[in-house]
Amino acid sequence: MTITLYGIPNCDTVKKARKWLDAEDIAYTFHDYKKDGADGDKLKEWTDAKGWEIFVNRRGTTFKKLPSEQKDNLNQPMAIALMQEHTSMIKRPVVEYDGGLLVGFNKDEWAAALK
């Protein structure tokens, strides 16, 4: 199974997810948003599959610092553009695996999908 974990290395949730994957001996490739950016086509594909709302980290400081006109009128194209510009706005981690997509870290959900 091919697994790609998307996130930011210093994010606590990403650290937990990577630790879990390593403990479960599940091989993965790590995509660092800070170094590698966020691909607009990939974000479009994800948001088409799961809805754009799940990918926007509304609790983070990056989102909270946005002007209200950007936050209040958010839609899929705007969310994708903002996530590309501010990769910290993307909910973390995101895992792509053969046949699926996981958003956020939930041990039970991950175990069911990846083991």
C-alpha positions, 0 to 999 in steps of 0.5 A, a space after each residue: 500500500 502506498 501512503 503519503 502523509 501531508 503536514 508540517 513537521 513541528 505540528 503536534 498532531 502530525 508528530 503523534 501521527 508519525 509516531 503511530 505509523 512508525 510504531 505500527 511499522 507502516 511505511 509512508 512518505 512525508 510531504 512537508 507543506 512548508 518545504 514542498 507547498 500545497 498543490 492546488 490540483 491535489 487540494 481540489 481533488 481532496 475537497 471535491 471528494 470530502 468537501 472543502 470545509 473539513 480541510 480548513 483549520 479554523 482553530 489555528 492562528 493563521 485562519 483567525 488572523 484572516 480578515 473577516 471578509 475572507 472568513 465570512 464568504 469562504 467557498 471552495 475556490 477561495 479556500 483552496 487559494 488560501 490553503 495554497 498561500 497559507 499551508 498552516 490553514 490545512 487541517 493536519 495531517 492528511 493521509 492519502 492511501 490506496 483507495 482512501 483519504 484520511 483527514 486529522 488523526 484518529 487512531 481507530 479510523 487510521 487502524 481500520 483504514 491502514 492495517 
